[in-house]
Amino acid sequence: QVHFAQSGGGLAQPGGSLRVDCRASTVPNGEFEMGWYRQAPGKQRELVAALSPKNTDYADAVKGRFTISRGNFQGSVHLQMDDLQPNDTAVYYCYMKTMSRTYWGQGTQVTVSS
């Protein structure tokens, strides 16, 4: 079982920046993917950014504004969010996708409002 510690997020004004961090309790043997999804009120959960040994992917809506990176610990991942806009408001969920299943963090609120 994998558990996550998520931190960061909060409130920002339009054009501002925030960061969300995620640290997994353990990492599996073999390759795995980590990243972030988000879910806004009344909307489906959507992929924001994904990081694997071979690829880094971003949703079109965040390209050029968000940056995903891995921390010193292989099971940690960060999402730097710049030029935030009101439609970035959502709960951001960290995830780890292994060969057998996907694990989810508890979510971190990001609110962009003037």
ZADO-1210 file (C-alpha; in nm, 4 decimals, padded with zeros to 6 digits):
<atoms>
<atom x="00.0000" y="00.0000" z="00.0000" code="GLN" pos="1"/>
<atom x="00.1243" y="00.3503" z="-00.0837" code="VAL" pos="2"/>
<atom x="00.0304" y="00.6573" z="00.1178" code="HIS" pos="3"/>
<atom x="00.0967" y="01.0175" z="00.0242" code="PHE" pos="4"/>
<atom x="00.1746" y="01.3374" z="00.2089" code="ALA" pos="5"/>
<atom x="00.0483" y="01.6320" z="00.0053" code="GLN" pos="6"/>
<atom x="00.1260" y="01.9938" z="00.0895" code="SER" pos="7"/>
<atom x="00.1206" y="02.3392" z="-00.0638" code="GLY" pos="8"/>
<atom x="-00.1607" y="02.4918" z="-00.2618" code="GLY" pos="9"/>
<atom x="-00.3847" y="02.7579" z="-00.1095" code="GLY" pos="10"/>
<atom x="-00.5077" y="03.0899" z="-00.2453" code="LEU" pos="11"/>
<atom x="-00.3522" y="03.2966" z="-00.5223" code="ALA" pos="12"/>
<atom x="-00.4570" y="03.5959" z="-00.7287" code="GLN" pos="13"/>
<atom x="-00.4847" y="03.5675" z="-01.1074" code="PRO" pos="14"/>
<atom x="-00.1348" y="03.5774" z="-01.2522" code="GLY" pos="15"/>
<atom x="00.0155" y="03.4513" z="-00.9286" code="GLY" pos="16"/>
<atom x="00.2043" y="03.1327" z="-00.8442" code="SER" pos="17"/>
<atom x="00.1631" y="02.8372" z="-00.6137" code="LEU" pos="18"/>
<atom x="00.3324" y="02.5031" z="-00.5662" code="ARG" pos="19"/>
<atom x="00.1937" y="02.1670" z="-00.4603" code="VAL" pos="20"/>
<atom x="00.4148" y="01.8893" z="-00.3274" code="ASP" pos="21"/>
<atom x="00.3630" y="01.5175" z="-00.2865" code="CYS" pos="22"/>
<atom x="00.5727" y="01.2527" z="-00.1155" code="ARG" pos="23"/>
<atom x="00.4909" y="00.8827" z="-00.1336" code="ALA" pos="24"/>
<atom x="00.5544" y="00.6506" z="00.1615" code="SER" pos="25"/>
<atom x="00.7316" y="00.4008" z="-00.0634" code="THR" pos="26"/>
<atom x="00.8160" y="00.3336" z="-00.4249" code="VAL" pos="27"/>
<atom x="00.7693" y="00.0079" z="-00.6151" code="PRO" pos="28"/>
<atom x="01.0315" y="-00.2000" z="-00.7862" code="ASN" pos="29"/>
<atom x="01.0371" y="-00.1224" z="-01.1555" code="GLY" pos="30"/>
<atom x="00.9127" y="00.1761" z="-01.3467" code="GLU" pos="31"/>
<atom x="00.6236" y="00.3886" z="-01.2296" code="PHE" pos="32"/>
<atom x="00.4586" y="00.7162" z="-01.3179" code="GLU" pos="33"/>
<atom x="00.3720" y="01.0008" z="-01.0824" code="MET" pos="34"/>
<atom x="00.1812" y="01.3164" z="-01.1472" code="GLY" pos="35"/>
<atom x="-00.1203" y="01.5309" z="-01.0752" code="TRP" pos="36"/>
<atom x="-00.4878" y="01.5313" z="-01.1606" code="TYR" pos="37"/>
<atom x="-00.7345" y="01.8019" z="-01.0666" code="ARG" pos="38"/>
<atom x="-01.1066" y="01.8182" z="-01.0134" code="GLN" pos="39"/>
<atom x="-01.3068" y="02.1386" z="-01.0210" code="ALA" pos="40"/>
<atom x="-01.6565" y="02.1604" z="-00.8710" code="PRO" pos="41"/>
<atom x="-01.9093" y="01.9922" z="-01.0987" code="GLY" pos="42"/>
<atom x="-01.6433" y="01.8656" z="-01.3381" code="LYS" pos="43"/>
<atom x="-01.4667" y="01.5373" z="-01.4007" code="GLN" pos="44"/>
<atom x="-01.1173" y="01.4722" z="-01.2740" code="ARG" pos="45"/>
<atom x="-00.8609" y="01.5615" z="-01.5419" code="GLU" pos="46"/>
<atom x="-00.4920" y="01.4959" z="-01.5901" code="LEU" pos="47"/>
<atom x="-00.2720" y="01.8004" z="-01.5303" code="VAL" pos="48"/>
<atom x="00.0833" y="01.6649" z="-01.5579" code="ALA" pos="49"/>
<atom x="00.2545" y="01.3272" z="-01.5600" code="ALA" pos="50"/>
<atom x="00.6169" y="01.2277" z="-01.5078" code="LEU" pos="51"/>
<atom x="00.7661" y="00.8882" z="-01.5948" code="SER" pos="52"/>
<atom x="01.1175" y="00.7681" z="-01.6764" code="PRO" pos="53"/>
<atom x="01.0459" y="00.8181" z="-02.0467" code="LYS" pos="54"/>
<atom x="00.7970" y="01.1042" z="-02.0682" code="ASN" pos="55"/>
<atom x="00.6777" y="01.4308" z="-01.9238" code="THR" pos="56"/>
<atom x="00.3249" y="01.5246" z="-02.0287" code="ASP" pos="57"/>
<atom x="00.1049" y="01.8255" z="-01.9651" code="TYR" pos="58"/>
<atom x="-00.2569" y="01.9058" z="-02.0318" code="ALA" pos="59"/>
<atom x="-00.2896" y="02.1635" z="-02.3081" code="ASP" pos="60"/>
<atom x="-00.4537" y="02.4036" z="-02.0628" code="ALA" pos="61"/>
<atom x="-00.1419" y="02.4246" z="-01.8447" code="VAL" pos="62"/>
<atom x="00.1438" y="02.3952" z="-02.0958" code="LYS" pos="63"/>
<atom x="00.3912" y="02.6780" z="-02.0560" code="GLY" pos="64"/>
<atom x="00.2533" y="02.7711" z="-01.7138" code="ARG" pos="65"/>
<atom x="00.2944" y="02.4589" z="-01.4961" code="PHE" pos="66"/>
<atom x="00.6127" y="02.2583" z="-01.4374" code="THR" pos="67"/>
<atom x="00.6285" y="01.9101" z="-01.2886" code="ILE" pos="68"/>
<atom x="00.9497" y="01.7854" z="-01.1319" code="SER" pos="69"/>
<atom x="01.0722" y="01.5011" z="-00.9161" code="ARG" pos="70"/>
<atom x="01.2325" y="01.5651" z="-00.5786" code="GLY" pos="71"/>
<atom x="01.5432" y="01.4132" z="-00.4259" code="ASN" pos="72"/>
<atom x="01.3400" y="01.1141" z="-00.3157" code="PHE" pos="73"/>
<atom x="01.2233" y="00.9162" z="-00.6171" code="GLN" pos="74"/>
<atom x="00.8722" y="00.9007" z="-00.4771" code="GLY" pos="75"/>
<atom x="00.8315" y="01.2770" z="-00.4439" code="SER" pos="76"/>
<atom x="00.6897" y="01.5065" z="-00.7091" code="VAL" pos="77"/>
<atom x="00.6270" y="01.8792" z="-00.7241" code="HIS" pos="78"/>
<atom x="00.4030" y="02.0952" z="-00.9394" code="LEU" pos="79"/>
<atom x="00.5039" y="02.4586" z="-00.9842" code="GLN" pos="80"/>
<atom x="00.2059" y="02.6587" z="-01.1073" code="MET" pos="81"/>
<atom x="00.2682" y="03.0027" z="-01.2566" code="ASP" pos="82"/>
<atom x="00.0363" y="03.2553" z="-01.4205" code="ASP" pos="83"/>
<atom x="-00.2567" y="03.0977" z="-01.2402" code="LEU" pos="84"/>
<atom x="-00.6042" y="03.1667" z="-01.3714" code="GLN" pos="85"/>
<atom x="-00.9483" y="03.1335" z="-01.2068" code="PRO" pos="86"/>
<atom x="-01.0227" y="02.8189" z="-01.4074" code="ASN" pos="87"/>
<atom x="-00.7220" y="02.6530" z="-01.2423" code="ASP" pos="88"/>
<atom x="-00.9268" y="02.6459" z="-00.9214" code="THR" pos="89"/>
<atom x="-00.9663" y="02.2813" z="-00.8224" code="ALA" pos="90"/>
<atom x="-00.8605" y="02.0110" z="-00.5823" code="VAL" pos="91"/>
<atom x="-00.5268" y="01.8753" z="-00.7005" code="TYR" pos="92"/>
<atom x="-00.4608" y="01.5040" z="-00.6498" code="TYR" pos="93"/>
<atom x="-00.1192" y="01.3416" z="-00.6562" code="CYS" pos="94"/>
<atom x="-00.1067" y="00.9892" z="-00.7994" code="TYR" pos="95"/>
<atom x="00.1332" y="00.7024" z="-00.8543" code="MET" pos="96"/>
<atom x="00.0660" y="00.4554" z="-01.1366" code="LYS" pos="97"/>
<atom x="00.2452" y="00.1222" z="-01.1002" code="THR" pos="98"/>
<atom x="00.2307" y="-00.1995" z="-01.3014" code="MET" pos="99"/>
<atom x="-00.0602" y="-00.3249" z="-01.0907" code="SER" pos="100"/>
<atom x="-00.2665" y="-00.0246" z="-00.9817" code="ARG" pos="101"/>
<atom x="-00.2938" y="00.3506" z="-00.9318" code="THR" pos="102"/>
<atom x="-00.2668" y="00.5104" z="-00.5884" code="TYR" pos="103"/>
<atom x="-00.4165" y="00.8505" z="-00.5022" code="TRP" pos="104"/>
<atom x="-00.3316" y="01.1275" z="-00.2603" code="GLY" pos="105"/>
<atom x="-00.5918" y="01.2978" z="-00.0441" code="GLN" pos="106"/>
<atom x="-00.6073" y="01.6172" z="-00.2501" code="GLY" pos="107"/>
<atom x="-00.4947" y="01.9767" z="-00.2009" code="THR" pos="108"/>
<atom x="-00.7156" y="02.2789" z="-00.2639" code="GLN" pos="109"/>
<atom x="-00.5929" y="02.5449" z="-00.5063" code="VAL" pos="110"/>
<atom x="-00.8077" y="02.8568" z="-00.5359" code="THR" pos="111"/>
<atom x="-00.7390" y="03.1398" z="-00.7792" code="VAL" pos="112"/>
<atom x="-00.9417" y="03.4492" z="-00.7112" code="SER" pos="113"/>
<atom x="-00.9038" y="03.8234" z="-00.6911" code="SER" pos="114"/>
</atoms>
